[in-house]
Amino acid sequence: MTFYYQRKGLGDNPEAADSLVLQFLNPATQTWISVWKVAGATSGDTSFTRVRVSINDLAYRQNGFKFRFRNYGSLTGMLDMWHVDYVFLNKFLPPNYEDIRDFAFVYQGYSLLNDYSAVPWKHFAALPTAQQQGFVKSNADLTLRNNNETNPFPIKVAGTSYDQYGAATAIVGGGGLNSIQIPLNTNLAPPAAINLNTFFTDPTTGDEATFTAVYELGQTSGGIVDDFPENDTLTYKQHFHNYYAFDDGSAELGYGVVGIGAQVAYKFEILQPDTLRAVQFYWAQLGLSVTNQLFKLAVWSGSSSGPAGGPVYQKFNQTPNYVDSINGLYTYLTDPIALSAGTWFFGFIQNNSVILNLGLDVNTPAVPSRKFINTTGSGVNSQLPGMWMIRPVVSSIPIDVGISEPIDGSQISIFPVPASTQLHIQTDFENADEFYTELLDITGRSLIQQQGANSVIDTHAISSGIYFVRIVHSLSGNSYSRKVVISGN
């Protein structure tokens, strides 16, 4: 058995008292036995470490063998991170087991916009064409890795953008992307120039639009690229809805300031005059709950140098709220506030000295000039890596943050029942991404949780029995449950 592991990555570092453990199930005794472990360290890993475990004990080499990874660490949130990849179980150790024969995209997709990860569609569509083009990146953020042979063959990269109607535009490809040579065990950022920056042009006048960028690896000479086609395609959805954002939708760490009256202010350039209706925050669950800590939601006017004086709007007696979904943002409604086009700041002023753990997206490069903090009476820029997960929501009419009526079960299809390897959930909900779906056992314990109302749950590792699928609206908390049967495992 071979696999790779990494401590920390972009998240929290596991300390020396923490550990990652590999366990085998003895089919005869039905007990889990630890066969390998590694401890945390004083610093995180910058690369992955390869591990080889020989399975010589005949107690494991029979039908019914199972393995699992467990990590020992803090139980209070997203702490002590380990990453495991390329897990192989082979009867024989091949001579070249160090080679994986795989080309891959290294990171998730990034925004196609130069600065923001999202802007309101009405604001973007109202810009002159030249200004729209200036918002779009001239190069796609692509990083490729070669885990292939010692003398790798050249590969090519192509990229296509699809609008919400399925119309396609080639955005990356040709030229230097037709013959890319990547040394073994090396990451490479190819010169992925975006051919056209007018592919966001759209005749609709609606409130939102979504464009999907799809990048694909291929072999220059034709044929199969490698043994793992799953990571040869990278997909990124560029959403234009009713909010501004810099983050990529996921938090690797939590951020906080200390001090009674400490302020966090996030700079946004509002492109068109509009009305602020809400501000969304993601609060990372780290350590003890801070849902009893008060803060004031605040809005400041200002310039590139920072907020100008005191807040122009405050909403008192707010508390951090955790949304029961991965990276779920909580929506705080505001009074209608007229925003002129220009620079505005959105954030909070805390009542106490307790760190509130605002979501910090470390995967997005930091822009310190946008992040202002004030703990001493004068504002400074936060120099820590990453961008905060704060999103102002604008609309000419009040927004609907939830569902006032119970969820209609007739809009939900769950199949097959009984399920063997996969359970499909399909809905007719208009805003399916505002929901999350989870699988619970008969005691109510959550086994699997996935973002969105439309999802596919992998049931390979779920024992036969009766379970419940629960679909929950992240903002209102309204939910719908249905009994399902899983068999064959």
Helices and strands as residue ranges (DSSP letters): E 2-7, E 19-26, E 31-39, E 49-52, E 66-72, E 82-88, E 103-105, H 121-125, H 129-135, E 144-146, E 155-162, E 168-172, G 175-177, E 186-188, E 209-219, G 229-231, E 233-240, E 253-255, E 263-270, E 274-281, E 295-303, E 306-307, E 313-318, E 330-339, E 342-350, E 358-361, G 368-370, E 371-374, E 380-381, E 387-388, E 390-394, G 409-411, E 412-415, E 422-427, G 432-434, E 435-440, E 446-451, E 455-458, E 465-473, E 479-486
